[in-house]
Amino acid sequence: MGLQQGLRLLGCSRWLHGVGESIASSVEREAFEETGTHVVPVKLIGIYAGPRFD
């Protein structure tokens, strides 16, 4: 799976990270839950939150 395909697949849902869970751990867990693919986050690009992004 290419990066662009993966981003489209993962961009469709809202992610909530658990209490005490890091953003990187959330990415790993959500990527696996949604695609069955194990990923290793390398760099944080941005976090978009709030009513403007709902």
FISE-374936 format. One record per residue (C-alpha): x, y, z; residue in three letters; residue number from 1. Coordinates in nm, 2 decimals. Last residue first. Layout:
REM FISE-374936
xx:X, yy:Y, zz:Z, mardo:ALA, rovex:NUM
...
//
This chain:
REM FISE-374936
xx:-1.51, yy:1.91, zz:1.31, mardo:ASP, rovex:54
xx:-1.19, yy:2.09, zz:1.22, mardo:PHE, rovex:53
xx:-1.29, yy:2.44, zz:1.32, mardo:ARG, rovex:52
xx:-1.46, yy:2.30, zz:1.63, mardo:PRO, rovex:51
xx:-1.13, yy:2.19, zz:1.78, mardo:GLY, rovex:50
xx:-0.85, yy:1.97, zz:1.67, mardo:ALA, rovex:49
xx:-0.58, yy:1.93, zz:1.41, mardo:TYR, rovex:48
xx:-0.25, yy:1.78, zz:1.52, mardo:ILE, rovex:47
xx:0.04, yy:1.83, zz:1.28, mardo:GLY, rovex:46
xx:0.33, yy:1.66, zz:1.10, mardo:ILE, rovex:45
xx:0.47, yy:1.44, zz:1.38, mardo:LEU, rovex:44
xx:0.76, yy:1.24, zz:1.25, mardo:LYS, rovex:43
xx:0.86, yy:0.87, zz:1.24, mardo:VAL, rovex:42
xx:0.55, yy:0.68, zz:1.34, mardo:PRO, rovex:41
xx:0.61, yy:0.30, zz:1.31, mardo:VAL, rovex:40
xx:0.34, yy:0.12, zz:1.13, mardo:VAL, rovex:39
xx:0.19, yy:-0.23, zz:1.16, mardo:HIS, rovex:38
xx:-0.08, yy:-0.29, zz:0.90, mardo:THR, rovex:37
xx:-0.41, yy:-0.45, zz:0.97, mardo:GLY, rovex:36
xx:-0.58, yy:-0.16, zz:0.79, mardo:THR, rovex:35
xx:-0.82, yy:0.01, zz:1.04, mardo:GLU, rovex:34
xx:-0.72, yy:-0.15, zz:1.37, mardo:GLU, rovex:33
xx:-0.35, yy:-0.15, zz:1.28, mardo:PHE, rovex:32
xx:-0.34, yy:0.21, zz:1.17, mardo:ALA, rovex:31
xx:-0.55, yy:0.30, zz:1.48, mardo:GLU, rovex:30
xx:-0.30, yy:0.13, zz:1.72, mardo:ARG, rovex:29
xx:0.02, yy:0.27, zz:1.57, mardo:GLU, rovex:28
xx:-0.13, yy:0.62, zz:1.54, mardo:VAL, rovex:27
xx:-0.26, yy:0.61, zz:1.90, mardo:SER, rovex:26
xx:0.08, yy:0.49, zz:2.02, mardo:SER, rovex:25
xx:0.25, yy:0.79, zz:1.85, mardo:ALA, rovex:24
xx:-0.01, yy:1.03, zz:2.01, mardo:ILE, rovex:23
xx:0.08, yy:0.89, zz:2.35, mardo:SER, rovex:22
xx:-0.17, yy:0.69, zz:2.55, mardo:GLU, rovex:21
xx:-0.22, yy:0.80, zz:2.92, mardo:GLY, rovex:20
xx:-0.59, yy:0.81, zz:2.88, mardo:VAL, rovex:19
xx:-0.68, yy:0.67, zz:2.54, mardo:GLY, rovex:18
xx:-0.64, yy:0.84, zz:2.21, mardo:HIS, rovex:17
xx:-0.94, yy:0.93, zz:2.01, mardo:LEU, rovex:16
xx:-0.93, yy:0.91, zz:1.64, mardo:TRP, rovex:15
xx:-1.19, yy:1.05, zz:1.41, mardo:ARG, rovex:14
xx:-1.24, yy:0.86, zz:1.09, mardo:SER, rovex:13
xx:-1.19, yy:0.91, zz:0.72, mardo:CYS, rovex:12
xx:-0.82, yy:1.00, zz:0.72, mardo:GLY, rovex:11
xx:-0.69, yy:0.65, zz:0.77, mardo:LEU, rovex:10
xx:-0.79, yy:0.51, zz:0.43, mardo:LEU, rovex:9
xx:-0.69, yy:0.83, zz:0.24, mardo:ARG, rovex:8
xx:-0.35, yy:0.84, zz:0.42, mardo:LEU, rovex:7
xx:-0.29, yy:0.48, zz:0.34, mardo:GLY, rovex:6
xx:-0.36, yy:0.53, zz:-0.03, mardo:GLN, rovex:5
xx:-0.12, yy:0.83, zz:-0.03, mardo:GLN, rovex:4
xx:0.15, yy:0.63, zz:0.15, mardo:LEU, rovex:3
xx:0.14, yy:0.34, zz:-0.09, mardo:GLY, rovex:2
xx:0.00, yy:0.00, zz:0.00, mardo:MET, rovex:1
//
